[in-house]
Amino acid sequence: MVKIPRKIIAVIPARGGSKRIKNKNLVMLAGKPLLAHSIEHAKNSKYVAKVIVSTDDQRIAAVAKKYGAAVVMRPKNLATDKASSEEALLHVLDNLHKISPSPGVGRVRERSPDAVVFLQCTSPVRKKDDIDKAIRHFIKTRADSLFSACRNYGLVWERRKGKFYSLNYDFRHRKREQKMAPQYRENGSIYVLKPEILKKYHNRLGGKIAVYEMDFWKSFQVDEPQDLKFVEWIIKNWVR
């Protein structure tokens, strides 16, 4: 039996504006704003005590509150193209004391969570139990950080100065796929980490790293306009 800490928060960075899809975090997907999918996934978790959206946009803040998330408004310098998600996460941790306490949780306890679940809006394809499974795996393996991934069966090449090099296999001694060591592609859907790792390394990953494996079809992201219909089809036909 895995004992789950009571002080786990979920943080969803969602800045305003986007270049490839206008107002991407608010675009409608399968009947609700893109942001709402990740909020609902986190709120459905048995282990997440509070869901927090970090944003610089009042429209995003309003949608976040509508779907039951708390909001931390971040300054404009943390909402640029060059600002990292890690900076947004650290800003949330530094401002937890400003958030109204959840019933039964308390303001002081929310200042120092045992773990942070970091979700990206652009990865809305998750089963209801994926977050809880990831948290249990994080605790069971005694990891300091965890990322979700799908198996990588591709043969990857890299171009350097006009020449091509095989990266994850030797093309001169090609092995059968079944004989290759398991490889994983980070899919950006779920991260679980200890706050001290984030503060020490300014990185979502560090210390002992664990992997939560997800199916390939859960690993599609919304980055381009054409992604919307495809991801919506997956949600309607595979998730529900």
N, C-alpha and C positions, 0 to 999 in steps of 0.2 A: 504494500500500500504506500503510495507516494504522498507525503505530507506537503500540502501546498501552502505557502506563506499567505497571510491575509492581506498584506500590503502590496498589491500589484495594481499598477495603473496602465492605461493604454493611451498613447499619444499619437495623434494623426496630424502631421504638418499639412497645411492646405493654404498656400499663399494665393493671393488674387492675381489675375492676369495669366496669360499663357500665349505662346506664339503660334503653335501648330493647331490648337483647338481653342477657340475663343471661350473664355470663362470655363475652362476645362473642368474644374472641380465642381461646378454647378450644372454642367450639361446633363440633360436627362438621359438615363440609362435604365431600361426595363422598368419604367414607371416612377423613378425617383432620381434625385440628383446623385451624381457619381459619388460625392462625399458621403451620402447617406448610407451607402452599402457598407463601408468600413465602420461607420459609427454603429450600425445595427449588429454587425458581426462582433464587435467588441462588447456591446451591451448584452449580447446573448451568452457571453462567456460566464461560466460559473465562478471564475476566479478573479476577474477584473473588477476592482472596487470602484474605479472611476474612469470615465472616458473623457479625454481632453483634446480639443482641437486647437492647434496653434495657427493663427492666421493674422494677416494685416488688413483683411478685407471685411467690411461690416456686413456685406451681403452673405459672405461665407459664414460669418459669426452667427447671423440670424438663422441660417439653415442648420448649423450645428446645434444651436439651442433648441430648435424645433424638433430635432430628432433625439434630444436628450443628452447631448454632450455639454460639458463645461467648456469655456473658451478662455484662452490666454492670448491677448492681442500682442503681437510682436512688433518691434520697431521696423521701419522701412529698411534699415541697413541689414536686417536679417531676412529680408524678403526679396532680395535681388537674385538674378540668375547665378551669381557667383557665390551666394550664401549657401552653406551646406545644411543638410537636414540635421546633422549633429549639433550645429549652432542653435537651431530651433529647439531641439530636445533639451539642451542645456539651459536655454532660456526658460523653458517650462519648469524644469526642476528648480531653478532659482526663484520662480514666482508661484510655487504651489501654495505658499502661505496666503496668497491673495484670493485663492479660490474658496468659495463657500464650502464648508465641510459636508460630506455625505452623511446621511443618517447611519449611526453605528460605526463610523470610521474615525471622525475627529480630525480637526485641523492639524494638530501637531504630527499625527501619524502620517498624514499625507505629505509632510515635508520630506520624509525620508522613506520612500517606498523600497521594498525588497527587490522589486524587479520592474522593468519598464517593457511593455509590449509596444513596439513601434510598427505602425501600419502605414502603408502608402496608398493614397486614394486611387492611384492608377492601377492597382491590382485588386479589382473588385470580385474576383472569382475565388470564393472560398466556401467550403462546406461549413455547416453550423458548428461542427466540433473541431475544426482545424486549429483554432486559436488555443483551445483547451488542451488538445493533443500536443501542440508545440510547447505549452507551458509545462505539462507533465514530463515531456521528454527533457526539457531544460533542467527541471528539478531532479529527475531520476539520474541523469548523467552527471549531475553536480557541475554543470557548465557555468562559465562566467558570461557567455554570450552564445546566441544561437541565430542561425539564419535558415529560412526555408529555401528549398531547392528542388529541382526536378532532375531526374537522371539525364545525363548528356550522352547520347549515342552518336553524336556527330564526329566527323573527322575534320579537325580544325587546322586551317593554314593561315599563315601570317605573311603579309607583304612587307619586305624591308629593302629599301633602295632599289626597287624594281625587280627584286627576286622573291620567290615564294618558298616558304619553309613550313614543313609540317610540324605542328606544335604538340599535339597530344598523342602522336604515334609516329613511328618511323616507317615512312612509305617504302623504304628499301626492304623492310622485313615486316610486311603487313600481316597482322594477326587477325584471326576470326574475332568477330565482335564478342562472342561468348568468352574468349580468352583474355580480353582486355580488362584491366583493373577498373572497378566502378568509378565513374566520374560524375560530378554534379554541377549543375548550372544554377547559380544564385538567381532566384526568380523575383525577389523584391517584395514578396507578399507579406511575410511575417518575420519580425526580428524580436528576440527577447534578450534583455541584457540587464546586468547589474548596474545601478547608477554609478558606482565607483569606477567601473570600467570606462564608461563614457567620460567621466571627469578626468580620469588619469590619461587616457589616450586620445580624447576628443574624437573617438571613433566608435561606431556602433558595434564593432567586433574587437575582441581582445581577450587575453587570458585563455582559458580552456574553451574552445569553440565547438559547439555541437551543430548538427544538421538535422532539420526536420524535413523529411522527404515528402513532396507533394506530387500528385499526378501531373503529367505533362499538360493536360487540358486546363489545369488550374493556374498555369503559369503565363497566360496571355495578359498583356497590359494594354491600357488605353493611352497611346502616345500620338497616334495619327487619326485624322477624321474617319478613315476607313476601318479603324479598329472598333469603332462604336457598334456597328451592326453585327460584327462577328462576335464580339464579347457578349453583346446582348443575347445573341442566339445561344451561346454556351450557357449563360445564366438561366434562360428560359427552358432549355432542353436537357441540361445536365445537372444543374444545381437544385432546382425546385423539385 
